[in-house]
Amino acid sequence: MSTFRDERKQFYEQIDGFWSDLYGMEYALWDVKKETSETIGRIRTAAERIGHIFYKTAPLLRNLDDETFLQLGFPPESFTYIRLQTLPFESVIARLDLVVTEQDVKLLEMNADTPTFIMETFNINEKVCKAFQLKNPNEACEDKLREALQKAIKAAVGFLGKRKTPHIVFASHGDHAEDRLTTMYLQQLSGFNSRFTSLDRLRVVPEAIKENGEVVVERGLYDDQGEKVDVLYRQTYPLEHLIEDEDPLTKEKVGQFLMKLVEEKELAVINPPSAFLLQSKAIMALIWGLHEVRHSFYTEEEHQWISTYFLPTYMDEDWFWQQKVNYVKKPSFGREGDTVEIYGGTGQKLDEDQHKTYKDSVPVYQQFIELPKTVVQTEQGKKQVHYMYGCFYINGQVSSIGIRAGRQITDNESYFLPIGLDKEEEK
């Protein structure tokens, strides 16, 4: 195993700006799961149809009343914000989490606002495929991601309606390697003249500062160099957390002030407000509810897609108890498997994630589906793991695909498992 460990270390160490290990543990596997073109095609077809359903539903969501927003788990402070449409696409970078078997492709959830796993699938997967002499199923996806970022930033500047050269800032948690390096990767990929700043270095000026009756500092968001921000790319900081953020000295609700700046067209953010609108897992319950009554909002073909790719999802457990079907309880806003619990059809708890960060979030109940298993090579030897596919949806277009492997509840300790096509496989 020492030779394998050395090979893995030597390969990943040559890649600047990538985190092959996380939390002191092996993350990026020195292994590849071989796929067929047929499987990749099935995944992309499913993702295209699922993404279409979400995008079609977004305008309907923007017209919901406040009480329904509350039921779907949205914080009241966000209601005005999520009704905004600031870009011509609902999300710039979104990721669909899918269970893929020989028979089915099923959606677990959509991360429309703060998806991770970007550099792995758009950039690193190609390097691993080359080393293993396999075709990369994500070929040319990085170019499309670059185009999408550029298009989104230009659209964001257009939303602001400013004539001057915009100041663009990419921000992330400065002390979180994955977050920081992903954000810096996207910043470089965008090609725009911009600045990287850690989130804690951003400052808000809630009211204009005047001297001798003249404004010397405008109200707005400022970076660590004291320059006013026009376009903010925030990678993974959840908006539901941002809403509660306070200035430690003034106790000003800085997150809510940022949303107000967006509402007043003083600041543009990427992902846009509509991405947060689609982030709540309760949206899947709304879509399923409309499907169950065969609502005319969806066409017959779209109902067929929902039946094929969505799992029964509700805002309570009643249906699962009546049908005696195993189900998953997950927070409407949650990430990395945090606070997820699995139950049997009679209500007995079968498994749970030990983290409870989102215990106060409105829960959603979804039919349980077993993740398929495979054997991977790790530094500790061969290991059987569950695996789940992530398919990116970029500016409304299906894009790169990757695999995360680990427990039945996919958490932040799961592996990145590269995927490749045999050379004889067609693209």
Secondary structure, 3 states (H helix, E strand, C coil): CHHHHHHHHHHHHCCCCCCCEECCEECECCCCEEECHHHHHHHHHHHHHHHHHHHHHHHHHHCCCHHHHHHCCCCHHHHHHHCCCCCCCCCCEEEEEEEECCCCEEEEEEECCCCCCHHHHHHHHHHHHHHCCCECCCCCHHHHHHHHHHHHHHHHHHHHCCCCCCCEEEEECCCCHHHHHHHHHHHHHHCCCEEEEEHHHCEEECCCEEECCEEEECCEEECCCCCECCEEEECCCCHHHHCCCECCCCCCEHHHHHHHHHHCCCCEEECCHHHHHCCCCHHHHHHHHHHHCCCCCCCHHHHHHHHHHCCCEECCCHHHHHHCCCEEEEECCCCCCCCCEEECCCCCEEEECCCCCCCCCCEEEEECCCCCEEEEEECCEEEEEEEEEEEEEECCEEEEEEEEEECCCCCCCCEEECEEECCCCCC
